[in-house]
Amino acid sequence: MREDRKNEIIQATIRLIQDKGSHPDAITVREICKEAGVGVGIINYYFESKDNLIAQCVQQIIGNVIAHFGEVLAPWPTTSAMGRLKYAANATVTFLYGNENISRISILSDLRNGRAGDNTEQTIAAYLPLVEAVCRERQSQRDAKQATVTMCMVLQGAFLRTERIQAELGIDMRNPEERKRYVDGLIDGLFEG
C-alpha cells in the first residue's frame, strides 16, 4: 500500500514535470499534492522535500530516455562505428541542452549520490559497445571502458560549465554548430594515434 501511494506521487510529479517542460523548479508542493490527491505531510513523509521528490522523478525520466538509447542509432546502421559514436554523442548533448533543467538535476544528483545503476552509469553502459566498436574499427589499443567514462565525464562537465566553456574557450555550447565541432573534436582526440 505504501509503495502504491509513493508511486502515485512519483507518477503525478512526472506528469507535472512533463507539463512544465524543462522547469521542474516551477512546480509547487501544492500542485503535486493536488495532482496526486495527497496532503503535504505525505510528500514530506516519503521524500523529505520537494527537491528530493523532483530529483527522484527526473532520474526516472532520464533513465527512460537512456533505456531507448539504441533507437537513436537505429537510422544509422551502415555508417562507421566512429560516425555512429559522433552521431550518438551529438544527439545526447543536444538532448541535454534541449532539457537543460532536468538534465542538470540528473547529472548533479549522480555526482552527489553516485551509485551503481544511476543515470551516469547507465549512459556509460549504453555507450560502451559503441566505443568498443570504434576501438576495433580503428585497431586501437585504447581501453574502451576508460575512453567511454572519459567521454561521458567530459561531456557532462562541459554541459554543467557551459558559461565557463564559452568564457575560457570561446565555444558557445548552446550553438548547435559550435557544439558539434566541440563534440566531434573531443571524440577525434580520444582516438587519435
ZAMARGU-4260 file (C-alpha; in steps of 0.2 Angstrom, whole numbers, plus 5000, padded with zeros to 4 digits):
<rodrens>
0) 5000/5000/5000 | 5014/5012/5004 | 5023/5009/4988 | 5007/5011/4978 | 5005/5029/4986
5) 5023/5033/4984 | 5022/5028/4966 | 5006/5038/4963 | 5015/5053/4970 | 5030/5050/4958
10) 5019/5047/4943 | 5009/5063/4947 | 5025/5073/4949 | 5032/5066/4932 | 5016/5072/4924
15) 5019/5089/4931 | 5037/5090/4926 | 5032/5085/4908 | 5019/5098/4908 | 5031/5111/4914
20) 5043/5107/4901 | 5061/5110/4907 | 5056/5120/4923 | 5053/5107/4937 | 5058/5121/4949
25) 5042/5130/4945 | 5031/5116/4952 | 5024/5119/4969 | 5021/5106/4983 | 5003/5111/4982
30) 5002/5107/4963 | 5010/5090/4967 | 4998/5087/4981 | 4983/5091/4970 | 4989/5080/4956
35) 4992/5066/4967 | 4977/5068/4979 | 4988/5069/4994 | 4992/5081/5008 | 5008/5090/5011
40) 5013/5079/5025 | 5013/5064/5014 | 5026/5072/5002 | 5037/5076/5017 | 5035/5058/5024
45) 5040/5049/5008 | 5053/5061/5001 | 5058/5073/5015 | 5057/5088/5002 | 5050/5093/4985
50) 5068/5094/4979 | 5071/5076/4983 | 5055/5071/4975 | 5059/5081/4959 | 5076/5073/4959
55) 5069/5055/4960 | 5057/5059/4946 | 5070/5067/4935 | 5081/5051/4937 | 5066/5041/4931
60) 5063/5052/4916 | 5081/5052/4911 | 5083/5033/4914 | 5069/5030/4902 | 5077/5041/4889
65) 5093/5031/4892 | 5084/5015/4890 | 5080/5020/4872 | 5097/5024/4868 | 5098/5011/4854
70) 5084/5019/4845 | 5094/5034/4842 | 5107/5024/4832 | 5094/5014/4823 | 5093/5025/4807
75) 5112/5024/4805 | 5116/5005/4804 | 5128/5007/4789 | 5139/5021/4795 | 5156/5018/4803
80) 5157/5015/4822 | 5166/5032/4823 | 5152/5040/4814 | 5138/5032/4825 | 5148/5037/4840
85) 5149/5055/4835 | 5130/5055/4830 | 5125/5047/4847 | 5136/5059/4857 | 5129/5074/4847
90) 5111/5068/4850 | 5115/5066/4868 | 5122/5083/4870 | 5108/5090/4860 | 5096/5082/4872
95) 5105/5089/4887 | 5103/5107/4880 | 5085/5104/4875 | 5081/5098/4893 | 5093/5109/4902
100) 5085/5109/4919 | 5081/5091/4921 | 5097/5086/4913 | 5106/5097/4926 | 5096/5089/4940
105) 5100/5072/4934 | 5119/5075/4932 | 5121/5084/4949 | 5111/5070/4958 | 5123/5057/4951
110) 5138/5067/4956 | 5132/5070/4973 | 5125/5052/4976 | 5134/5042/4964 | 5128/5024/4965
115) 5128/5008/4955 | 5115/5009/4941 | 5112/5028/4942 | 5109/5038/4925 | 5128/5041/4923
120) 5132/5023/4924 | 5118/5018/4913 | 5124/5031/4900 | 5142/5024/4901 | 5135/5006/4899
125) 5124/5011/4884 | 5140/5019/4875 | 5152/5006/4879 | 5148/4994/4865 | 5149/5008/4853
130) 5166/5014/4859 | 5172/4995/4859 | 5167/4995/4840 | 5177/5011/4837 | 5192/5003/4846
135) 5190/4988/4835 | 5187/4998/4819 | 5202/5009/4822 | 5213/4994/4829 | 5216/5005/4844
140) 5224/4998/4860 | 5214/5011/4870 | 5204/5004/4884 | 5186/5006/4879 | 5179/5007/4896
145) 5191/5021/4901 | 5188/5030/4884 | 5169/5029/4887 | 5170/5035/4905 | 5181/5049/4900
150) 5170/5054/4886 | 5154/5054/4896 | 5163/5064/4911 | 5170/5077/4899 | 5153/5080/4890
155) 5144/5081/4907 | 5157/5093/4913 | 5156/5104/4898 | 5137/5104/4899 | 5137/5109/4918
160) 5150/5123/4914 | 5143/5130/4898 | 5146/5148/4903 | 5164/5144/4908 | 5167/5134/4892
165) 5162/5150/4882 | 5172/5162/4893 | 5188/5151/4893 | 5187/5143/4876 | 5176/5154/4866
170) 5164/5139/4862 | 5145/5143/4863 | 5139/5125/4868 | 5121/5132/4865 | 5125/5135/4847
175) 5122/5118/4838 | 5136/5120/4825 | 5149/5125/4838 | 5143/5111/4850 | 5145/5098/4836
180) 5163/5104/4832 | 5167/5103/4851 | 5159/5085/4852 | 5167/5079/4836 | 5184/5086/4841
185) 5183/5078/4858 | 5179/5061/4851 | 5193/5063/4837 | 5205/5067/4851 | 5200/5052/4861
190) 5205/5040/4847 | 5220/5049/4839 | 5235/5038/4836
</rodrens>
